[in-house]
Amino acid sequence: MSKQGPVLGLEASCDETAAALLAPDGTILAEAVLSQEEEHAPYGGVVPEIAARSHLAHLPHLAEQVLSRAGVSWQELGGVAATSGPGLIGGLIVAAGVGKGIAMARNLPFVAVNHLEGHALTARLPGLVEGGVAFPYLLLLLSGGHCQCVAVEGLGRYRKLGGTLDDAVGEAFDKSAKLLGLPWPGGPHLERLAAKGVAGRVPLPRPMIGREGCDFSFSGLKTAVAQAVARLPEEGEAREQGKADIAASFQASVTATLADRAAHALAMLPGATALVVAGGVAANQGVRAALTRVAASRRVPLIAPPIRLCTDNAVMIAWAGLERLRAGLTDEVGHAPRPRWPLEELVRA
């Protein structure tokens, strides 16, 4: 880093506007997240134009807010990190633009952070694991837009072992929840409904289990949920219990599939120091329990971020920026945001 000082992280890749401030040693000094859930709920999903306008209206204020909470002045900053891809291009332009403006105004180093690298490096955040998780480790990234197994071999060194052939797991949760008449975002609502049902009472497929490699597929499971919903009684207690049973059976199928794929991925990375799960679906307690058993069977720990750091947040962006600044990796203010930005294309330390 050209200057010792806190790093400001900015996140606006989808529907959460966030800012965070980390000390040079990685200590979280302040963080703020503004959800757009109420703005998108009437449409049953994220509307890119609405998301971008909300980011533009709130991100500068959140940046000021975290500095104020931490008692840090703009002059004391050591660098700025902003999500620059992948994600919705409108939000990425806002995050990168605000970050570049601050960096230029204060003559600070700027880091264009890959959102996926933010998730990948969260396991190394001080306080989560003493000393941070050592490379290499297996990352299971589970969110509404991503579902993949990645060998994290070092800063900027990522090897994709497998991924979804169709829907991401978070998307499958949301679409299945919608079929069950649950509000958006559907994942947390489906998890709560599943607690009232009996898993296995509704036979649902467990796609890809037992196959070589660690690819995923959830479109067939989603179709099976739609067919099961169509067979429910039109009203009454039987219908409500049937919906709960479908939710429980869906969750059981997903957790079994994720556990199987994770076990295969660990076999593909025999030197892994840990199994790391990240992304919004990592907040699901059933998923965590299943992956804990897989990790134990392979004699490695399961590392899962606190619930608040599973979904999109600026702490992970600031931390990824801090790791890159330590390695002397910065970006020019001309760096263009990228709606698609594979981990494999990142600059390595």
C-alpha positions as CSV (number, residue, x, y, z in Angstrom):
1,M,0.0,0.0,0.0
2,S,1.3,3.4,-0.9
3,K,-0.2,4.8,2.3
4,Q,-1.1,3.1,5.6
5,G,-4.7,3.8,6.5
6,P,-8.2,2.3,6.4
7,V,-9.6,1.0,3.2
8,L,-13.1,2.0,2.1
9,G,-15.1,-0.7,0.3
10,L,-18.1,0.0,-1.9
11,E,-20.6,-2.6,-3.1
12,A,-23.5,-2.2,-5.6
13,S,-23.5,-5.2,-7.9
14,C,-27.1,-6.2,-7.5
15,D,-29.8,-5.1,-5.0
16,E,-27.8,-4.3,-1.9
17,T,-26.1,-0.9,-1.5
18,A,-23.2,-1.2,0.9
19,A,-20.1,0.5,2.3
20,A,-17.5,-0.6,4.8
21,L,-14.3,0.6,6.4
22,L,-11.5,-1.8,7.3
23,A,-8.3,-1.0,9.3
24,P,-5.0,-1.9,7.7
25,D,-5.0,-5.2,9.7
26,G,-8.5,-6.1,8.5
27,T,-10.4,-5.1,11.6
28,I,-13.9,-3.9,10.6
29,L,-14.2,-0.3,11.7
30,A,-17.7,0.3,10.4
31,E,-20.2,-1.2,7.9
32,A,-23.6,-0.3,6.4
33,V,-25.9,-2.2,4.1
34,L,-29.1,-0.8,2.6
35,S,-31.5,-3.5,1.2
36,Q,-33.7,-2.7,-1.8
37,E,-36.1,-5.6,-1.0
38,E,-39.2,-3.4,-0.7
39,E,-38.5,-1.7,-4.0
40,H,-38.2,-4.9,-6.0
41,A,-40.7,-7.1,-4.1
42,P,-43.7,-5.9,-6.2
43,Y,-42.0,-7.2,-9.3
44,G,-40.9,-10.6,-7.9
45,G,-37.3,-10.0,-8.7
46,V,-34.6,-7.3,-9.2
47,V,-35.3,-4.6,-11.7
48,P,-31.9,-3.4,-13.0
49,E,-33.0,0.2,-13.6
50,I,-34.6,0.6,-10.2
51,A,-31.5,-1.0,-8.6
52,A,-29.1,1.4,-10.3
53,R,-31.1,4.5,-9.4
54,S,-31.3,3.4,-5.7
55,H,-27.5,2.8,-5.7
56,L,-26.9,6.3,-7.1
57,A,-29.1,7.9,-4.5
58,H,-27.7,6.1,-1.5
59,L,-24.1,5.0,-2.0
60,P,-22.3,8.3,-1.5
61,H,-24.3,8.8,1.7
62,L,-23.3,5.3,3.0
63,A,-19.7,6.0,2.3
64,E,-19.9,9.2,4.4
65,Q,-21.8,7.3,7.1
66,V,-19.2,4.6,7.7
67,L,-16.4,7.1,7.9
68,S,-18.4,9.1,10.4
69,R,-19.2,6.0,12.5
70,A,-15.6,5.1,12.6
71,G,-14.4,8.6,13.4
72,V,-12.1,8.5,10.3
73,S,-11.6,11.5,8.0
74,W,-11.3,11.3,4.2
75,Q,-7.6,12.4,4.6
76,E,-6.8,9.3,6.7
77,L,-8.0,6.8,4.1
78,G,-5.3,4.5,2.6
79,G,-7.2,3.3,-0.4
80,V,-10.6,2.7,-2.0
81,A,-12.0,-0.6,-3.3
82,A,-15.2,-0.9,-5.4
83,T,-17.1,-3.8,-6.9
84,S,-16.5,-3.6,-10.7
85,G,-18.0,-6.9,-11.8
86,P,-19.6,-9.2,-12.3
87,G,-23.2,-8.0,-11.8
88,L,-25.8,-5.6,-13.1
89,I,-23.9,-3.0,-15.2
90,G,-25.9,0.0,-13.8
91,G,-24.9,-0.7,-10.2
92,L,-21.3,-1.5,-11.2
93,I,-21.0,1.8,-12.9
94,V,-22.3,3.5,-9.8
95,A,-19.9,1.7,-7.4
96,A,-16.9,2.1,-9.6
97,G,-17.7,5.7,-10.4
98,V,-18.1,6.7,-6.7
99,G,-14.9,4.8,-5.8
100,K,-12.9,6.3,-8.6
101,G,-14.1,9.8,-7.7
102,I,-13.0,9.4,-4.1
103,A,-9.7,8.0,-5.1
104,M,-9.0,10.8,-7.6
105,A,-10.1,13.5,-5.2
106,R,-7.8,12.2,-2.4
107,N,-5.0,10.9,-4.6
108,L,-5.6,7.3,-3.2
109,P,-4.9,3.9,-4.8
110,F,-8.0,2.4,-6.4
111,V,-8.8,-1.3,-6.6
112,A,-11.5,-2.6,-9.0
113,V,-12.7,-5.7,-7.0
114,N,-14.2,-8.8,-8.6
115,H,-17.3,-9.5,-6.6
116,L,-16.6,-13.2,-6.7
117,E,-13.1,-12.7,-5.4
118,G,-14.7,-10.8,-2.5
119,H,-16.7,-13.9,-1.6
120,A,-13.7,-16.1,-2.2
121,L,-11.4,-14.2,0.2
122,T,-14.0,-13.6,3.0
123,A,-12.7,-16.8,4.8
124,R,-9.3,-15.0,5.3
125,L,-10.9,-12.1,7.1
126,P,-9.3,-11.6,10.5
127,G,-11.6,-12.7,13.3
128,L,-13.4,-15.4,11.3
129,V,-10.5,-17.8,11.4
130,E,-7.4,-17.1,13.5
131,G,-4.7,-16.1,11.1
132,G,-7.0,-16.5,8.1
133,V,-7.6,-19.7,6.1
134,A,-4.4,-20.9,4.4
135,F,-4.3,-21.5,0.7
136,P,-5.4,-23.7,-1.0
137,Y,-9.0,-24.2,0.0
138,L,-12.2,-25.2,-1.7
139,L,-14.8,-22.5,-2.2
140,L,-18.4,-23.5,-2.7
141,L,-20.1,-20.3,-4.0
142,L,-23.9,-20.5,-3.6
143,S,-26.0,-17.5,-4.6
144,G,-28.8,-16.3,-6.8
145,G,-26.5,-15.8,-9.7
146,H,-23.7,-18.3,-9.1
147,C,-23.2,-21.9,-8.1
148,Q,-19.7,-23.2,-8.5
149,C,-16.8,-25.1,-6.9
150,V,-13.6,-23.2,-7.0
151,A,-10.0,-24.1,-6.0
152,V,-8.7,-21.0,-4.3
153,E,-4.9,-21.4,-4.7
154,G,-3.8,-17.9,-3.9
155,L,-4.7,-14.2,-4.4
156,G,-5.9,-14.0,-8.0
157,R,-5.3,-17.7,-8.5
158,Y,-8.6,-19.5,-9.0
159,R,-9.4,-22.7,-10.7
160,K,-13.0,-23.6,-11.4
161,L,-13.7,-27.3,-10.7
162,G,-17.4,-27.3,-11.6
163,G,-20.5,-25.2,-11.9
164,T,-24.1,-25.2,-12.7
165,L,-25.3,-26.3,-16.1
166,D,-28.5,-24.3,-15.8
167,D,-30.0,-22.5,-12.8
168,A,-28.0,-21.2,-9.9
169,V,-29.0,-22.7,-6.5
170,G,-30.3,-19.4,-5.2
171,E,-32.4,-18.9,-8.3
172,A,-33.9,-22.4,-7.8
173,F,-34.8,-21.4,-4.2
174,D,-36.5,-18.2,-5.4
175,K,-38.4,-19.8,-8.3
176,S,-39.6,-22.7,-6.2
177,A,-40.7,-20.3,-3.5
178,K,-42.6,-18.3,-6.0
179,L,-44.3,-21.5,-7.2
180,L,-45.3,-22.1,-3.5
181,G,-46.8,-18.6,-3.3
182,L,-44.1,-17.2,-1.0
183,P,-42.8,-13.6,-1.1
184,W,-39.6,-12.5,-2.8
185,P,-36.8,-13.0,-2.0
186,G,-37.9,-16.6,-1.6
187,G,-35.0,-18.4,0.0
188,P,-35.5,-17.4,3.6
189,H,-39.3,-17.8,3.3
190,L,-38.9,-21.3,1.9
191,E,-36.5,-22.3,4.7
192,R,-39.1,-21.3,7.3
193,L,-41.9,-23.1,5.5
194,A,-39.7,-26.2,5.2
195,A,-39.4,-26.4,9.0
196,K,-43.2,-27.1,9.1
197,G,-43.0,-29.9,6.5
198,V,-41.8,-33.5,6.3
199,A,-38.8,-34.0,4.0
200,G,-39.2,-36.9,1.6
201,R,-43.0,-37.0,1.8
202,V,-43.0,-35.5,-1.7
203,P,-40.5,-37.4,-4.0
204,L,-38.3,-35.0,-5.8
205,P,-35.1,-35.6,-7.9
206,R,-31.6,-35.1,-6.5
207,P,-29.9,-34.1,-9.7
208,M,-26.3,-35.0,-10.5
209,I,-25.8,-37.1,-7.3
210,G,-23.1,-39.7,-7.8
211,R,-21.9,-38.4,-11.1
212,E,-18.2,-37.7,-11.7
213,G,-17.0,-34.2,-11.2
214,C,-18.8,-31.4,-9.3
215,D,-21.2,-29.8,-11.8
216,F,-24.7,-28.9,-10.7
217,S,-28.2,-28.8,-12.3
218,F,-31.3,-27.5,-10.7
219,S,-33.8,-26.8,-13.6
220,G,-35.2,-30.4,-13.4
221,L,-35.8,-30.1,-9.7
222,K,-37.6,-26.8,-10.2
223,T,-39.8,-28.4,-12.8
224,A,-40.6,-31.2,-10.4
225,V,-41.6,-28.7,-7.7
226,A,-44.0,-27.1,-10.2
227,Q,-45.6,-30.5,-11.0
228,A,-45.9,-31.2,-7.2
229,V,-47.6,-27.9,-6.6
230,A,-50.0,-28.5,-9.5
231,R,-51.1,-31.8,-7.8
232,L,-52.0,-30.1,-4.4
233,P,-55.6,-29.7,-3.3
234,E,-57.1,-26.3,-4.3
235,E,-57.6,-25.1,-0.7
236,G,-57.6,-26.1,3.0
237,E,-55.2,-27.5,5.6
238,A,-54.2,-30.3,3.2
239,R,-52.9,-27.8,0.7
240,E,-51.0,-25.8,3.3
241,Q,-49.3,-28.9,4.7
242,G,-48.6,-30.1,1.2
243,K,-46.8,-26.9,0.4
244,A,-44.7,-27.3,3.6
245,D,-43.9,-30.9,2.6
246,I,-42.8,-29.7,-0.9
247,A,-40.6,-27.0,0.7
248,A,-39.0,-29.5,3.0
249,S,-38.5,-32.1,0.3
250,F,-37.0,-29.4,-2.0
251,Q,-34.6,-28.3,0.6
252,A,-33.6,-31.8,1.4
253,S,-32.9,-32.5,-2.3
254,V,-30.8,-29.3,-2.6
255,T,-28.8,-30.0,0.5
256,A,-28.1,-33.6,-0.5
257,T,-27.0,-32.4,-4.0
258,L,-24.7,-29.7,-2.6
259,A,-23.2,-32.2,-0.1
260,D,-22.5,-34.7,-2.8
261,R,-21.0,-32.2,-5.2
262,A,-18.8,-30.7,-2.4
263,A,-17.5,-34.2,-1.5
264,H,-16.6,-34.8,-5.1
265,A,-14.9,-31.3,-5.3
266,L,-12.8,-32.0,-2.2
267,A,-11.7,-35.3,-3.7
268,M,-10.5,-33.2,-6.7
269,L,-8.5,-30.9,-4.4
270,P,-6.8,-33.3,-2.0
271,G,-4.6,-30.6,-0.4
272,A,-7.5,-28.4,0.6
273,T,-7.1,-26.8,4.0
274,A,-10.8,-26.1,4.4
275,L,-14.2,-26.2,2.7
276,V,-15.5,-22.6,2.5
277,V,-19.1,-21.8,1.7
278,A,-20.1,-18.3,0.6
279,G,-23.0,-16.5,-1.0
280,G,-26.6,-16.0,0.1
281,V,-27.6,-19.7,0.2
282,A,-24.8,-20.2,2.7
283,A,-27.1,-18.6,5.2
284,N,-29.4,-21.7,5.0
285,Q,-29.0,-23.7,8.2
286,G,-29.8,-27.0,6.5
287,V,-27.1,-26.4,3.9
288,R,-24.6,-25.5,6.5
289,A,-25.4,-28.6,8.5
290,A,-25.0,-30.9,5.4
291,L,-21.7,-29.3,4.4
292,T,-20.4,-29.5,8.0
293,R,-20.8,-33.3,7.8
294,V,-19.1,-33.4,4.4
295,A,-16.1,-31.4,5.7
296,A,-15.8,-33.5,8.8
297,S,-15.8,-36.7,6.7
298,R,-12.8,-35.2,4.8
299,R,-11.2,-34.0,8.0
300,V,-11.2,-30.4,7.1
301,P,-13.1,-27.5,8.7
302,L,-16.2,-25.9,7.2
303,I,-15.7,-22.2,7.2
304,A,-18.9,-20.1,6.7
305,P,-19.1,-16.4,7.2
306,P,-21.5,-14.8,9.7
307,I,-25.0,-14.6,8.2
308,R,-24.6,-10.9,7.5
309,L,-21.6,-11.5,5.4
310,C,-23.1,-14.3,3.3
311,T,-25.2,-12.0,1.2
312,D,-23.6,-9.1,-0.8
313,N,-21.7,-6.7,1.5
314,A,-18.9,-4.2,1.4
315,V,-16.8,-5.8,4.1
316,M,-15.7,-8.5,1.6
317,I,-15.0,-5.9,-1.0
318,A,-12.8,-3.8,1.3
319,W,-11.0,-7.0,2.5
320,A,-10.3,-8.1,-1.1
321,G,-9.1,-4.6,-1.9
322,L,-6.9,-4.7,1.2
323,E,-5.3,-8.0,0.2
324,R,-4.6,-6.6,-3.3
325,L,-3.2,-3.4,-2.0
326,R,-0.8,-5.4,0.2
327,A,0.3,-7.3,-2.8
328,G,0.9,-4.0,-4.7
329,L,-2.0,-4.6,-7.1
330,T,-4.0,-1.5,-8.0
331,D,-6.1,-0.4,-11.0
332,E,-6.2,2.6,-13.2
333,V,-9.3,4.9,-12.9
334,G,-9.9,3.9,-16.6
335,H,-10.7,0.4,-15.6
336,A,-14.1,-0.4,-17.1
337,P,-16.8,-2.3,-15.0
338,R,-17.6,-5.8,-16.4
339,P,-21.0,-7.4,-16.1
340,R,-19.3,-10.7,-16.8
341,W,-15.9,-11.2,-15.2
342,P,-14.7,-14.8,-14.6
343,L,-12.4,-15.4,-11.6
344,E,-9.9,-17.1,-13.9
345,E,-9.3,-13.7,-15.7
346,L,-8.0,-11.9,-12.6
347,V,-4.5,-10.5,-12.2
348,R,-2.4,-12.7,-9.9
349,A,-0.2,-11.6,-7.1
